[in-house]
Amino acid sequence: MKDEIRDIRQMKESLREHFKKLSALLMCINSGIILLYTKKGGEPMAKQVTDEKLLEMLLVHGGVRGAAVALGLSENAIYKRLRDDSFRQQYDRMQGVILSTATAGMTAALEKAVGALVCVLEDEASSPGLKVSAANALLAHCNRYVETTNIMKRLDALENELKERGNENGTV
């Protein structure tokens, strides 16, 4: 049991390292300089913030509010920048990379996590309450996984149906 807990902690640390590497990757994006405006004392003030810095702050702080505070900008200035299609595509792409990396790390840890719960269930020394907790955790997570899988299949089917209808009507 201690080995499984240690393995889970190591996986967690590995995910932190992956996030640090992704943050470093964001720093390497060369997107040029953008002008964002904020009001200070009622007067507009131009502040130069690179796309890479804004992307980094949006991702690190989890959204507009945290990024605005970190950069000393108004939330409106950041929302204005997010309305730019090119910048929004970069932001969405970076979010996708982070999500894919995190998902891959969690998938790798999934087998060990399930194994740890199964070990608790099978360990004769485990108390009945602990076994019930492990069983409940397994069932709850399994249920969420099945629900999510079913929803994803249904969404894929709907997207394919919409694409087919678009092709039939001459639109893409």
Protein Blocks (a to p, Z undefined) as FASTA:
>chain_A
ZZmmmmmmmmmmmmmmmmmmmmmmmmmpcgbjadddddeehiacdddddfklmmmmmmmn
opaklmmmmnopafklmmmmmmpmklmmmmmmmmmmmmmmmmmmmmmmmmmmmmmmmmmm
mmmkbcfklmmmmmmmmmmmmmmmmmmmmmmmmmmmmmmmmmmmmmmnopZZ
